[in-house]
């Protein structure tokens, strides 16, 4: 719950809230209603949901935040973002150096560690709920472990299902862009898959060492190195506009050994 961090009588100019926006945004909207701030039909309330926040979005946000208020109420910005470009973060850094009176930002992101520390320092940070984070992590690890044990065709089917685009609606029933694009889904799965693979390789390496099989340990080390190098390249290409997410993730399905 984020309400314990929000003081109606002493509202911070900018909050950075870690976690799943589907859980967090309804709480923010409820808090706004408690402040008698309209969340629909109000030109001073803005909700943005975008996967990758680039420099153009940063300049647009800065321009909107400096526009004169249409009402006597507070200006509220609720922004849900999965990742930020470095250029965008630098624009926001300058923007948040000088808070604007009666203008408040609620930035929802999966992980504060992905942002510049200097930018994070401008926010009141509300960390992800540990219980929910651990529960989500456990489920993601289970999916990755299943993927590793699958035959190739099932892995390809899994990738196809993972990359299905979904549409979302806001509280008023209006369609908005889904936060988790195919690229962000792929990157998220790749990260957890790497962690699970690493732990499995370490376990196998320890087991082979105990059995006195030095040649086997060499094979295990080489396999892990090949996987990590390939994952690094896939991440680089996933961040490039126009690259085929499906093809890149299918290459992951091909290279991961069946353990």
Backbone as CSV, one residue per row, in Angstrom:
resi,resn,N_x,N_y,N_z,CA_x,CA_y,CA_z,C_x,C_y,C_z
1,UNK,0.851,-1.199,0.000,0.000,0.000,0.000,0.886,1.250,0.000
2,UNK,0.559,2.218,-0.876,1.370,3.425,-0.958,0.783,4.571,-0.145
3,UNK,-0.454,4.422,0.323,-1.108,5.536,0.996,-0.382,5.967,2.259
4,UNK,0.338,5.045,2.904,1.069,5.396,4.120,2.214,6.350,3.827
5,UNK,2.601,6.468,2.553,3.671,7.385,2.165,3.138,8.736,1.697
6,UNK,1.829,8.852,1.520,1.232,10.059,0.947,0.541,10.882,2.020
7,UNK,0.965,12.127,2.153,0.400,13.044,3.147,-0.392,14.126,2.414
8,UNK,-1.694,14.146,2.618,-2.547,15.113,1.925,-2.138,16.556,2.220
9,UNK,-1.646,16.784,3.430,-1.310,18.149,3.851,0.126,18.531,3.535
10,UNK,0.913,17.575,3.088,2.317,17.861,2.776,2.753,16.967,1.610
11,UNK,2.214,17.268,0.451,2.432,16.429,-0.726,3.772,16.761,-1.376
12,UNK,4.596,15.737,-1.555,5.883,15.929,-2.214,5.665,16.249,-3.688
13,UNK,6.614,16.961,-4.295,6.409,17.359,-5.698,6.592,16.194,-6.668
14,UNK,7.342,15.143,-6.248,7.589,14.038,-7.183,7.805,12.729,-6.428
15,UNK,7.017,11.726,-6.800,7.124,10.389,-6.206,7.597,9.410,-7.274
16,UNK,8.514,8.545,-6.892,8.935,7.431,-7.744,8.485,6.154,-7.044
17,UNK,7.558,5.445,-7.680,6.947,4.267,-7.053,7.339,3.029,-7.846
18,UNK,8.006,2.101,-7.192,8.420,0.852,-7.832,7.291,-0.171,-7.799
19,UNK,7.188,-0.946,-8.872,6.243,-2.047,-8.861,5.366,-2.111,-10.093
20,UNK,4.317,-2.917,-9.988,3.383,-3.158,-11.091,2.352,-2.036,-11.138
21,UNK,2.291,-1.363,-12.262,1.369,-0.222,-12.375,-0.102,-0.638,-12.236
22,UNK,-0.424,-1.894,-12.560,-1.811,-2.340,-12.413,-2.256,-2.351,-10.950
23,UNK,-1.312,-2.527,-10.042,-1.622,-2.476,-8.615,-1.512,-1.067,-8.051
24,UNK,-0.579,-0.293,-8.603,-0.249,1.010,-8.021,-1.170,2.129,-8.493
25,UNK,-1.460,2.179,-9.805,-2.243,3.288,-10.354,-3.619,3.435,-9.699
26,UNK,-4.370,2.336,-9.466,-5.665,2.498,-8.786,-5.535,3.184,-7.420
27,UNK,-4.440,2.924,-6.704,-4.226,3.571,-5.410,-3.963,5.067,-5.596
28,UNK,-3.200,5.411,-6.624,-2.927,6.830,-6.896,-4.218,7.557,-7.259
29,UNK,-5.028,6.929,-8.107,-6.287,7.556,-8.523,-7.227,7.741,-7.344
30,UNK,-7.258,6.773,-6.446,-8.100,6.885,-5.255,-7.607,8.034,-4.379
31,UNK,-6.301,8.158,-4.245,-5.737,9.241,-3.453,-6.103,10.593,-4.060
32,UNK,-6.062,10.690,-5.390,-6.435,11.943,-6.064,-7.895,12.289,-5.808
33,UNK,-8.750,11.270,-5.850,-10.175,11.510,-5.569,-10.359,11.993,-4.140
34,UNK,-9.581,11.438,-3.218,-9.663,11.869,-1.820,-9.260,13.332,-1.663
35,UNK,-8.427,13.808,-2.601,-8.029,15.218,-2.600,-9.019,16.079,-3.377
36,UNK,-10.124,15.446,-3.811,-11.146,16.123,-4.625,-10.599,16.591,-5.973
37,UNK,-9.664,15.813,-6.495,-9.114,16.092,-7.822,-9.792,15.175,-8.832
38,UNK,-10.405,15.752,-9.843,-11.071,14.960,-10.869,-10.029,14.276,-11.745
39,UNK,-10.262,13.006,-12.046,-9.314,12.269,-12.888,-9.817,12.118,-14.318
40,UNK,-10.994,12.651,-14.602,-11.510,12.665,-15.975,-12.113,14.038,-16.250
41,UNK,-11.946,14.492,-17.471,-12.449,15.812,-17.822,-11.732,16.929,-17.102
42,UNK,-10.516,16.678,-16.671,-9.746,17.680,-15.937,-8.445,17.953,-16.691
43,UNK,-8.300,19.129,-17.271,-7.084,19.432,-18.041,-5.819,19.487,-17.187
44,UNK,-5.992,19.543,-15.865,-4.833,19.594,-14.972,-4.486,18.223,-14.403
45,UNK,-5.124,17.182,-14.941,-4.762,15.813,-14.565,-4.340,15.086,-15.836
46,UNK,-3.150,14.510,-15.802,-2.618,13.829,-16.986,-2.089,12.457,-16.603
47,UNK,-2.560,11.429,-17.301,-2.065,10.067,-17.081,-1.412,9.570,-18.362
48,UNK,-0.160,9.175,-18.259,0.622,8.717,-19.394,1.091,7.294,-19.149
49,UNK,0.866,6.424,-20.111,1.369,5.054,-20.033,2.164,4.776,-21.302
50,UNK,3.456,4.501,-21.124,4.325,4.326,-22.277,5.420,3.324,-21.919
51,UNK,5.849,2.559,-22.899,6.854,1.534,-22.630,8.242,2.153,-22.495
52,UNK,8.677,2.866,-23.511,10.024,3.434,-23.515,9.929,4.954,-23.573
53,UNK,10.368,5.612,-22.512,10.278,7.068,-22.389,11.533,7.674,-23.004
54,UNK,11.362,8.326,-24.168,12.495,8.872,-24.904,12.561,10.389,-24.724
55,UNK,13.552,10.996,-25.359,13.803,12.415,-25.150,12.623,13.287,-25.590
56,UNK,11.927,12.890,-26.665,10.767,13.669,-27.112,9.678,13.691,-26.049
57,UNK,9.441,12.521,-25.429,8.437,12.459,-24.356,8.868,13.327,-23.164
58,UNK,10.167,13.354,-22.899,10.674,14.163,-21.785,10.445,15.650,-22.040
59,UNK,10.725,16.097,-23.266,10.499,17.504,-23.605,9.006,17.851,-23.552
60,UNK,8.168,16.927,-24.035,6.720,17.168,-23.985,6.226,17.282,-22.545
61,UNK,6.728,16.403,-21.678,6.322,16.447,-20.275,6.772,17.751,-19.624
62,UNK,7.977,18.163,-19.936,8.472,19.420,-19.369,7.615,20.597,-19.814
63,UNK,7.223,20.594,-21.086,6.386,21.672,-21.603,5.018,21.675,-20.935
64,UNK,4.413,20.482,-20.774,3.098,20.393,-20.137,3.144,20.825,-18.681
65,UNK,4.235,20.483,-17.999,4.330,20.804,-16.574,4.483,22.292,-16.325
66,UNK,5.046,23.024,-17.306,5.252,24.466,-17.130,4.081,25.292,-17.649
67,UNK,3.152,24.654,-18.358,1.957,25.380,-18.804,1.153,25.868,-17.610
68,UNK,0.508,26.978,-17.775,-0.315,27.542,-16.698,-1.499,26.634,-16.403
69,UNK,-1.827,26.495,-15.137,-2.939,25.649,-14.723,-4.262,26.199,-15.259
70,UNK,-5.157,25.277,-15.665,-6.470,25.681,-16.156,-7.424,25.953,-15.004
71,UNK,-7.157,25.380,-13.860,-8.026,25.523,-12.695,-7.189,25.977,-11.514
72,UNK,-7.837,26.112,-10.384,-7.131,26.500,-9.157,-6.623,25.278,-8.412
73,UNK,-6.878,24.077,-8.981,-6.459,22.848,-8.327,-4.993,22.548,-8.625
74,UNK,-4.506,21.505,-8.005,-3.147,21.045,-8.260,-3.070,20.417,-9.649
75,UNK,-1.904,20.493,-10.250,-1.653,19.770,-11.501,-1.033,18.436,-11.132
76,UNK,-1.633,17.363,-11.647,-1.181,16.010,-11.316,-0.767,15.276,-12.584
77,UNK,0.416,14.641,-12.535,0.891,13.809,-13.635,1.142,12.398,-13.094
78,UNK,0.455,11.415,-13.674,0.674,10.007,-13.336,1.319,9.364,-14.555
79,UNK,2.563,8.928,-14.400,3.348,8.465,-15.544,3.830,7.041,-15.289
80,UNK,3.425,6.117,-16.150,3.827,4.709,-16.029,4.789,4.383,-17.167
81,UNK,6.006,4.025,-16.801,7.050,3.814,-17.796,7.843,2.557,-17.458
82,UNK,8.219,1.837,-18.493,9.009,0.624,-18.298,10.501,0.889,-18.357
83,UNK,10.920,1.776,-19.271,12.338,2.098,-19.395,12.506,3.522,-19.892
84,UNK,13.667,4.117,-19.577,13.971,5.493,-19.949,15.270,5.534,-20.737
85,UNK,15.301,6.359,-21.785,16.566,6.586,-22.468,17.408,7.508,-21.603
86,UNK,18.725,7.463,-21.797,19.625,8.303,-21.015,19.357,9.776,-21.280
87,UNK,19.104,10.129,-22.538,18.817,11.524,-22.892,17.564,12.021,-22.176
88,UNK,16.546,11.174,-22.125,15.302,11.556,-21.448,15.545,11.792,-19.961
89,UNK,16.356,10.943,-19.355,16.648,11.098,-17.929,17.375,12.409,-17.645
90,UNK,18.274,12.801,-18.539,18.996,14.059,-18.356,18.066,15.261,-18.454
91,UNK,17.064,15.172,-19.349,16.076,16.247,-19.453,15.251,16.315,-18.165
92,UNK,14.820,15.154,-17.671,14.022,15.121,-16.451,14.829,15.594,-15.243
93,UNK,16.126,15.293,-15.246,16.990,15.711,-14.140,16.967,17.224,-13.994
94,UNK,17.100,17.929,-15.092,17.044,19.394,-15.042,15.656,19.889,-14.660
95,UNK,14.658,19.173,-15.135,13.263,19.565,-14.876,12.925,19.485,-13.388
96,UNK,13.418,18.423,-12.725,13.073,18.219,-11.326,14.000,18.949,-10.360
97,UNK,15.000,19.640,-10.886,15.882,20.418,-10.023,15.134,21.581,-9.382
98,UNK,14.161,22.118,-10.104,13.385,23.252,-9.591,11.902,22.894,-9.620
99,UNK,11.374,22.370,-8.511,9.960,21.975,-8.443,9.025,23.142,-8.756
100,UNK,7.927,22.813,-9.427,6.922,23.816,-9.771,5.813,23.772,-8.730
101,UNK,5.436,24.901,-8.218,4.427,24.969,-7.164,3.093,24.369,-7.632
102,UNK,2.495,23.564,-6.745,1.189,22.928,-6.998,1.197,21.970,-8.196
103,UNK,2.384,21.487,-8.563,2.510,20.492,-9.633,3.175,19.255,-9.046
104,UNK,2.512,18.112,-9.193,2.977,16.897,-8.539,3.042,15.745,-9.543
105,UNK,4.090,14.924,-9.409,4.332,13.813,-10.318,4.331,12.492,-9.556
106,UNK,3.667,11.515,-10.150,3.703,10.139,-9.648,4.276,9.280,-10.770
107,UNK,5.536,8.928,-10.642,6.206,8.128,-11.660,6.246,6.672,-11.206
108,UNK,5.637,5.793,-12.006,5.572,4.365,-11.681,6.508,3.615,-12.620
109,UNK,7.473,2.907,-12.048,8.460,2.167,-12.841,8.770,0.840,-12.156
110,UNK,9.150,-0.179,-12.932,9.416,-1.488,-12.333,10.597,-1.511,-11.376
111,UNK,11.641,-0.703,-11.677,12.868,-0.804,-10.888,13.585,0.538,-10.860
112,UNK,13.727,1.114,-9.676,14.415,2.399,-9.533,15.898,2.285,-9.859
113,UNK,16.462,1.083,-9.757,17.884,0.890,-10.020,18.243,1.091,-11.485
114,UNK,17.228,1.090,-12.355,17.488,1.285,-13.782,17.642,2.759,-14.143
115,UNK,17.411,3.647,-13.174,17.490,5.090,-13.408,18.783,5.662,-12.846
116,UNK,19.177,6.817,-13.366,20.340,7.522,-12.838,20.128,7.835,-11.365
117,UNK,21.156,7.621,-10.562,21.036,7.877,-9.122,20.744,9.347,-8.855
118,UNK,21.306,10.231,-9.676,21.042,11.660,-9.492,19.582,12.005,-9.758
119,UNK,18.964,11.296,-10.705,17.539,11.519,-10.980,16.688,10.964,-9.852
120,UNK,17.011,9.767,-9.394,16.257,9.143,-8.301,16.288,10.023,-7.058
121,UNK,17.408,10.696,-6.845,17.554,11.533,-5.648,16.571,12.703,-5.632
122,UNK,15.980,13.029,-6.772,15.017,14.136,-6.844,13.615,13.699,-6.395
123,UNK,13.428,12.386,-6.216,12.106,11.844,-5.906,11.989,11.393,-4.450
124,UNK,10.750,11.350,-4.003,10.421,10.588,-2.804,10.179,9.168,-3.321
125,UNK,11.052,8.237,-2.965,10.984,6.881,-3.516,10.129,5.984,-2.623
126,UNK,9.156,5.331,-3.246,8.325,4.335,-2.557,8.710,2.976,-3.140
127,UNK,9.454,2.161,-2.385,9.936,0.880,-2.926,8.811,-0.116,-3.133
128,UNK,9.086,-1.099,-3.978,8.103,-2.145,-4.248,7.815,-2.929,-2.977
129,UNK,6.579,-3.361,-2.825,6.237,-4.207,-1.681,7.012,-5.504,-1.780
130,UNK,7.747,-5.823,-0.715,8.640,-6.969,-0.762,7.898,-8.280,-0.954
131,UNK,6.711,-8.395,-0.328,5.978,-9.653,-0.448,5.513,-9.898,-1.876
132,UNK,5.013,-8.814,-2.522,4.558,-8.954,-3.906,5.737,-9.192,-4.844
133,UNK,6.860,-8.497,-4.581,8.036,-8.649,-5.432,8.560,-10.084,-5.379
134,UNK,8.607,-10.652,-4.190,9.108,-12.015,-4.045,8.155,-13.020,-4.700
135,UNK,6.858,-12.753,-4.581,5.870,-13.649,-5.194,5.980,-13.619,-6.715
136,UNK,6.118,-12.415,-7.270,6.266,-12.288,-8.725,7.549,-12.958,-9.196
137,UNK,8.626,-12.765,-8.438,9.916,-13.348,-8.813,9.845,-14.868,-8.818
138,UNK,9.169,-15.430,-7.826,9.042,-16.894,-7.740,8.290,-17.439,-8.952
139,UNK,7.222,-16.750,-9.364,6.446,-17.191,-10.520,7.270,-17.094,-11.804
140,UNK,8.044,-16.008,-11.926,8.860,-15.808,-13.126,9.963,-16.868,-13.214
141,UNK,10.543,-17.209,-12.076,11.586,-18.244,-12.060,11.006,-19.606,-12.460
142,UNK,9.793,-19.876,-12.019,9.149,-21.139,-12.390,8.951,-21.222,-13.900
143,UNK,8.532,-20.096,-14.494,8.339,-20.064,-15.946,9.670,-20.305,-16.667
144,UNK,10.737,-19.672,-16.162,12.050,-19.832,-16.790,12.549,-21.270,-16.661
145,UNK,12.336,-21.887,-15.510,12.762,-23.270,-15.298,12.008,-24.227,-16.224
146,UNK,10.714,-23.968,-16.407,9.927,-24.782,-17.338,10.469,-24.634,-18.756
147,UNK,10.792,-23.389,-19.136,11.301,-23.101,-20.477,12.584,-23.884,-20.743
148,UNK,13.482,-23.913,-19.768,14.767,-24.594,-19.918,14.587,-26.094,-20.155
149,UNK,13.577,-26.655,-19.536,13.359,-28.104,-19.650,12.512,-28.492,-20.868
150,UNK,11.991,-27.504,-21.597,11.120,-27.787,-22.741,11.903,-28.236,-23.964
151,UNK,11.298,-29.070,-24.827,11.881,-29.341,-26.148,11.759,-28.076,-27.002
152,UNK,12.505,-28.037,-28.096,12.608,-26.815,-28.900,11.256,-26.288,-29.373
153,UNK,10.382,-27.148,-29.909,9.114,-26.674,-30.451,8.265,-26.009,-29.377
154,UNK,8.271,-26.579,-28.179,7.496,-25.980,-27.093,8.095,-24.650,-26.658
155,UNK,9.411,-24.543,-26.745,10.047,-23.257,-26.443,9.593,-22.188,-27.441
156,UNK,9.551,-22.573,-28.722,9.101,-21.634,-29.764,7.655,-21.211,-29.508
157,UNK,6.812,-22.164,-29.124,5.413,-21.855,-28.810,5.326,-20.924,-27.591
158,UNK,6.190,-21.179,-26.613,6.231,-20.336,-25.413,6.582,-18.895,-25.785
159,UNK,7.594,-18.733,-26.651,8.010,-17.397,-27.090,6.866,-16.697,-27.811
160,UNK,6.178,-17.432,-28.662,5.046,-16.862,-29.406,3.981,-16.333,-28.447
161,UNK,3.674,-17.116,-27.413,2.669,-16.717,-26.424,3.167,-15.535,-25.597
162,UNK,4.445,-15.540,-25.246,5.030,-14.471,-24.440,4.925,-13.122,-25.135
163,UNK,5.074,-13.125,-26.467,5.172,-11.875,-27.219,3.836,-11.378,-27.764
164,UNK,2.738,-11.959,-27.303,1.420,-11.475,-27.731,1.167,-10.098,-27.125
165,UNK,0.808,-9.143,-27.975,0.475,-7.805,-27.493,-0.912,-7.823,-26.845
166,UNK,-1.052,-7.105,-25.739,-2.347,-7.007,-25.077,-2.759,-5.549,-24.960
167,UNK,-4.055,-5.314,-25.102,-4.593,-3.960,-24.932,-5.107,-3.800,-23.509
168,UNK,-4.953,-2.592,-22.981,-5.416,-2.300,-21.639,-6.370,-1.115,-21.685
169,UNK,-7.144,-0.967,-20.643,-8.053,0.169,-20.541,-7.826,0.881,-19.225
170,UNK,-8.018,2.199,-19.255,-7.878,2.939,-18.016,-9.157,2.864,-17.209
171,UNK,-9.217,3.602,-16.104,-10.360,3.527,-15.195,-11.655,3.994,-15.853
172,UNK,-11.541,4.803,-16.909,-12.729,5.327,-17.582,-13.128,4.489,-18.795
173,UNK,-12.401,3.397,-19.033,-12.742,2.521,-20.151,-12.128,2.929,-21.471
174,UNK,-11.194,3.893,-21.439,-10.542,4.329,-22.671,-9.312,3.473,-22.933
175,UNK,-9.096,3.108,-24.193,-7.948,2.275,-24.519,-6.656,3.074,-24.354
176,UNK,-5.642,2.459,-23.785,-4.337,3.072,-23.645,-3.283,2.075,-24.115
177,UNK,-2.095,2.565,-24.377,-1.026,1.690,-24.844,-0.584,0.790,-23.704
178,UNK,-0.434,-0.474,-23.975,-0.001,-1.411,-22.941,1.403,-1.073,-22.477
179,UNK,1.617,-1.179,-21.192,2.916,-0.856,-20.638,3.968,-1.862,-21.083
180,UNK,3.638,-3.135,-21.062,4.592,-4.178,-21.396,4.552,-4.493,-22.885
181,UNK,5.434,-3.856,-23.658,5.524,-4.150,-25.081,6.236,-5.481,-25.265
182,UNK,6.280,-5.955,-26.493,6.980,-7.216,-26.748,8.452,-7.109,-26.364
183,UNK,9.054,-5.957,-26.587,10.466,-5.777,-26.251,10.689,-5.823,-24.738
184,UNK,9.846,-5.134,-24.001,10.026,-5.125,-22.548,9.756,-6.508,-21.958
185,UNK,8.764,-7.222,-22.520,8.499,-8.585,-22.059,9.694,-9.486,-22.327
186,UNK,10.268,-9.330,-23.524,11.418,-10.150,-23.896,12.610,-9.873,-22.994
187,UNK,12.891,-8.601,-22.736,14.018,-8.238,-21.876,13.819,-8.748,-20.457
188,UNK,12.612,-8.627,-19.965,12.315,-9.081,-18.600,12.510,-10.593,-18.488
189,UNK,12.001,-11.336,-19.480,12.140,-12.789,-19.448,13.599,-13.192,-19.608
190,UNK,14.331,-12.481,-20.456,15.738,-12.783,-20.678,16.540,-12.622,-19.379
191,UNK,16.222,-11.587,-18.612,16.931,-11.350,-17.350,16.713,-12.485,-16.357
192,UNK,15.461,-12.899,-16.200,15.173,-13.963,-15.226,15.697,-15.301,-15.730
193,UNK,15.661,-15.513,-17.051,16.196,-16.746,-17.631,17.701,-16.844,-17.386
194,UNK,18.398,-15.735,-17.522,19.843,-15.720,-17.274,20.150,-16.077,-15.822
195,UNK,19.370,-15.514,-14.881,19.602,-15.796,-13.464,19.376,-17.274,-13.151
196,UNK,18.308,-17.842,-13.708,18.005,-19.256,-13.455,19.065,-20.153,-14.086
197,UNK,19.475,-19.827,-15.316,20.510,-20.613,-15.987,21.810,-20.595,-15.193
198,UNK,22.164,-19.427,-14.712,23.410,-19.293,-13.953,23.384,-20.181,-12.708
199,UNK,22.262,-20.145,-11.998,22.160,-20.957,-10.773,22.212,-22.457,-11.105
200,UNK,21.601,-22.852,-12.222,21.622,-24.265,-12.612,23.021,-24.708,-13.033
201,UNK,23.729,-23.839,-13.770,25.084,-24.167,-14.183,26.004,-24.305,-12.968
202,UNK,25.850,-23.383,-12.018,26.673,-23.441,-10.807,26.413,-24.741,-10.052
203,UNK,25.142,-25.128,-9.989,24.787,-26.376,-9.307,25.415,-27.574,-10.016
204,UNK,25.314,-27.589,-11.349,25.902,-28.695,-12.116,27.424,-28.718,-11.999
205,UNK,28.007,-27.523,-12.010,29.456,-27.412,-11.880,29.921,-27.996,-10.546
206,UNK,29.211,-27.650,-9.460,29.561,-28.156,-8.130,29.405,-29.669,-8.068
207,UNK,28.326,-30.186,-8.693,28.081,-31.622,-8.673,29.148,-32.391,-9.409
208,UNK,29.575,-31.850,-10.569,30.607,-32.519,-11.355,31.961,-32.485,-10.648
209,UNK,32.235,-31.367,-9.957,33.488,-31.246,-9.226,33.566,-32.289,-8.116
210,UNK,32.439,-32.474,-7.426,32.404,-33.459,-6.348,32.606,-34.877,-6.881
211,UNK,32.159,-35.107,-8.119,32.306,-36.428,-8.725,33.683,-36.618,-9.364
212,UNK,34.479,-35.535,-9.369,35.824,-35.631,-9.931,35.834,-35.736,-11.426
213,UNK,35.035,-34.871,-12.098,34.972,-34.914,-13.567,35.443,-33.560,-14.106
214,UNK,36.755,-33.315,-14.180,37.260,-32.012,-14.626,36.861,-31.660,-16.050
215,UNK,36.809,-32.638,-16.947,36.412,-32.345,-18.334,34.973,-31.866,-18.391
216,UNK,34.145,-32.442,-17.540,32.745,-32.018,-17.495,32.598,-30.592,-17.019
217,UNK,33.415,-30.209,-16.037,33.338,-28.835,-15.529,33.702,-27.846,-16.624
218,UNK,34.646,-28.225,-17.482,35.053,-27.353,-18.579,33.895,-27.151,-19.556
219,UNK,33.177,-28.217,-19.835,32.015,-28.145,-20.733,30.945,-27.237,-20.141
220,UNK,30.702,-27.397,-18.835,29.692,-26.577,-18.162,30.060,-25.108,-18.232
221,UNK,31.330,-24.787,-17.971,31.780,-23.396,-18.007,31.638,-22.806,-19.400
222,UNK,32.022,-23.562,-20.409,31.923,-23.088,-21.790,30.465,-22.848,-22.199
223,UNK,29.587,-23.748,-21.808,28.164,-23.607,-22.150,27.587,-22.349,-21.527
224,UNK,27.930,-22.093,-20.266,27.444,-20.890,-19.593,27.978,-19.640,-20.276
225,UNK,29.254,-19.643,-20.630,29.861,-18.492,-21.275,29.205,-18.201,-22.625
226,UNK,28.949,-19.237,-23.399,28.302,-19.077,-24.701,26.907,-18.464,-24.541
227,UNK,26.150,-18.971,-23.561,24.803,-18.451,-23.307,24.833,-16.980,-22.906
228,UNK,25.716,-16.631,-21.976,25.789,-15.254,-21.481,26.207,-14.293,-22.590
229,UNK,27.145,-14.712,-23.432,27.572,-13.871,-24.547,26.427,-13.652,-25.533
230,UNK,25.674,-14.717,-25.792,24.542,-14.596,-26.709,23.454,-13.696,-26.118
231,UNK,23.169,-13.853,-24.829,22.171,-13.013,-24.168,22.569,-11.539,-24.252
232,UNK,23.856,-11.256,-24.083,24.345,-9.876,-24.157,24.057,-9.282,-25.539
233,UNK,24.336,-10.059,-26.584,24.088,-9.584,-27.955,22.594,-9.393,-28.203
234,UNK,21.777,-10.331,-27.701,20.321,-10.228,-27.890,19.791,-8.963,-27.222
235,UNK,20.298,-8.666,-26.029,19.859,-7.444,-25.335,20.187,-6.199,-26.162
236,UNK,21.379,-6.177,-26.739,21.778,-5.025,-27.547,20.834,-4.842,-28.728
237,UNK,20.501,-5.929,-29.405,19.622,-5.848,-30.576,18.177,-5.531,-30.176
238,UNK,17.746,-6.029,-29.017,16.380,-5.752,-28.572,16.163,-4.257,-28.328
239,UNK,17.225,-3.555,-27.989,17.121,-2.116,-27.725,17.212,-1.288,-29.004
240,UNK,17.431,-1.966,-30.133,17.522,-1.257,-31.411,16.158,-1.224,-32.093
241,UNK,15.661,-0.043,-32.443,14.375,0.049,-33.141,14.415,-0.730,-34.459
242,UNK,13.346,-1.457,-34.729,13.248,-2.180,-35.993,13.753,-3.607,-35.952
243,UNK,14.437,-3.994,-34.886,14.913,-5.373,-34.789,13.742,-6.310,-34.523
244,UNK,13.864,-7.547,-34.964,12.785,-8.525,-34.818,12.865,-9.201,-33.454
245,UNK,11.933,-8.870,-32.580,11.917,-9.441,-31.234,11.710,-10.953,-31.312
246,UNK,10.818,-11.365,-32.194,10.501,-12.793,-32.340,11.742,-13.587,-32.756
247,UNK,12.441,-13.102,-33.760,13.636,-13.800,-34.234,14.713,-13.866,-33.153
248,UNK,14.904,-12.763,-32.450,15.924,-12.718,-31.401,15.609,-13.705,-30.275
249,UNK,14.344,-13.748,-29.862,13.984,-14.643,-28.766,13.980,-16.104,-29.215
250,UNK,13.688,-16.340,-30.483,13.784,-17.713,-30.990,15.239,-18.177,-30.999
251,UNK,16.167,-17.251,-31.204,17.587,-17.613,-31.138,17.972,-18.004,-29.714
252,UNK,17.324,-17.390,-28.739,17.553,-17.758,-27.339,17.047,-19.177,-27.099
253,UNK,15.872,-19.478,-27.649,15.306,-20.821,-27.505,16.236,-21.872,-28.091
254,UNK,16.953,-21.519,-29.156,17.862,-22.462,-29.812,19.143,-22.698,-29.025
255,UNK,19.658,-21.636,-28.384,20.984,-21.748,-27.784,20.971,-22.271,-26.349
256,UNK,19.830,-22.098,-25.652,19.771,-22.534,-24.251,19.799,-24.062,-24.182
257,UNK,20.738,-24.648,-23.451,20.794,-26.105,-23.348,19.635,-26.647,-22.516
258,UNK,19.256,-27.852,-22.775,18.184,-28.484,-22.014,18.776,-29.078,-20.740
259,UNK,18.361,-28.515,-19.609,18.920,-28.954,-18.319,17.864,-29.605,-17.450
